[in-house]
């Protein structure tokens, strides 16, 4: 497993090794024991799987507040997406800064998004599948969002994204009072 830092504390890109032949490939996307030995020791309790039918579907920017905040390990099972995380930990040296990366079925990369980050993605192909692990269960009373176009993110997309009603009505980052604090 290759682990790369992103420049935002705690946010990492994981690239599992792939072993391929004429049939396709095999990859170990998560191994708790191996990753704990590399300093990533998380207890995932829930897996989520979404499919976006249309290119240009934007989901985010979402978070789950304490006491049910979640670390997430995000990967693409089919298609391609631009995956983004924004630091919203009050007092963080990178508060409000974002990182984006293309995740695809082809490149096999994963984004490890720690608690205290907004998360969202924009699909680059139709029928894009996103699969992610979470360290806490979904808690609707802790669910929140920030407007996708309020953080200065270059989505590299011309056009109007497909949004949910929740994402259309999310507050701007400038109007958002984050429930997260930097513990650096």
MOFENSUL-V769384 format. One record per residue. N is the residue number from 1. SS is DSSP state (H for helix, E for strand, - for the rest). PSI is psi in radians with two decimals (none if undefined). NEAR is the number of other C-alpha atoms within 8 Angstrom. Layout:
BEGIN
n,ss,psi,near
N,SS,PSI,NEAR
N,SS,PSI,NEAR
END
This chain:
BEGIN
n,ss,psi,near
1,-,2.19,6
2,E,2.30,7
3,E,2.15,8
4,E,2.40,7
5,E,2.67,9
6,-,-0.20,9
7,-,-0.23,5
8,-,2.11,11
9,-,2.16,6
10,-,-0.38,7
11,-,2.15,12
12,E,2.66,11
13,E,2.21,12
14,E,2.29,12
15,E,1.80,10
16,-,2.62,11
17,-,2.55,8
18,E,2.44,8
19,E,1.94,7
20,E,2.81,8
21,E,-2.86,6
22,-,-0.39,4
23,-,-0.41,5
24,E,-2.36,6
25,E,2.87,8
26,E,2.45,7
27,E,2.42,8
28,-,1.83,8
29,-,-0.39,5
30,-,2.29,5
31,-,1.82,7
32,H,-0.78,8
33,H,-0.81,7
34,H,-0.73,7
35,H,-0.57,11
36,H,-0.65,10
37,H,-0.39,8
38,-,0.15,6
39,-,0.11,6
40,-,1.71,7
41,-,1.62,9
42,-,2.58,7
43,-,1.61,5
44,-,2.40,9
45,-,-0.19,9
46,E,2.40,9
47,E,2.39,9
48,E,2.63,8
49,E,2.12,8
50,E,2.63,7
51,E,2.28,8
52,E,2.06,11
53,-,-0.62,8
54,-,2.50,11
55,-,2.45,10
56,-,0.22,12
57,E,2.21,12
58,E,2.15,11
59,E,2.04,11
60,E,3.10,13
61,E,2.13,13
62,E,2.79,12
63,E,2.86,13
64,E,2.10,12
65,-,2.78,12
66,-,2.60,8
67,-,0.20,5
68,-,0.58,11
69,-,2.63,12
70,-,2.38,13
71,-,2.56,11
72,E,2.50,13
73,E,1.93,11
74,E,2.37,12
75,E,2.88,13
76,E,2.16,17
77,E,-0.50,10
78,E,2.43,10
79,-,-2.57,14
80,E,2.62,13
81,E,2.76,14
82,E,1.96,13
83,E,2.37,13
84,E,2.48,11
85,E,2.46,12
86,E,2.23,13
87,E,2.12,14
88,-,0.52,12
89,E,1.95,13
90,E,2.29,9
91,-,-0.11,7
92,-,2.47,11
93,-,-0.26,4
94,-,0.42,8
95,-,2.29,11
96,-,-0.14,9
97,-,2.63,9
98,E,2.78,11
99,E,2.39,9
100,E,2.58,8
101,E,2.56,7
102,E,2.19,8
103,E,2.34,14
104,E,2.83,14
105,-,-0.56,10
106,-,-0.78,5
107,-,-0.32,6
108,-,0.10,11
109,E,2.69,12
110,E,2.60,12
111,E,2.16,13
112,E,1.91,12
113,E,1.93,14
114,-,2.90,10
115,-,2.53,8
116,-,0.19,11
117,E,2.49,12
118,E,2.65,14
119,E,2.44,13
120,E,2.93,13
121,E,2.73,12
122,E,2.18,13
123,E,2.43,15
124,-,-0.29,11
125,-,2.83,11
126,-,2.75,10
127,-,0.80,11
128,E,2.25,17
129,E,2.28,12
130,E,2.29,12
131,E,2.24,12
132,E,2.56,11
133,E,2.57,12
134,E,2.57,14
135,-,-0.02,12
136,-,2.78,11
137,-,2.71,9
138,-,2.28,7
139,-,1.75,8
140,H,-0.54,5
141,H,-0.22,4
142,H,0.00,11
143,E,2.36,11
144,E,2.99,8
145,E,2.74,13
146,E,2.54,15
147,-,2.30,15
148,-,-0.45,10
149,-,0.35,7
150,-,0.13,10
151,-,0.13,12
152,-,0.35,5
153,-,2.31,8
154,-,1.69,4
155,-,-0.15,6
156,-,0.91,4
157,-,2.21,5
158,-,2.21,4
159,-,-3.03,4
160,-,2.13,5
161,-,2.72,8
162,E,2.08,8
163,-,2.66,9
164,-,2.89,7
165,H,-0.67,6
166,H,-0.79,7
167,H,-0.54,14
168,H,-0.53,8
169,-,0.13,7
170,-,2.54,9
171,E,2.75,9
172,-,2.69,11
173,H,-0.68,10
174,H,-0.41,5
175,H,0.12,6
176,-,2.31,8
177,-,1.77,4
178,-,2.41,8
179,-,0.06,7
180,E,2.54,10
181,E,2.49,10
182,-,2.29,8
183,-,0.37,3
184,-,none,3
END
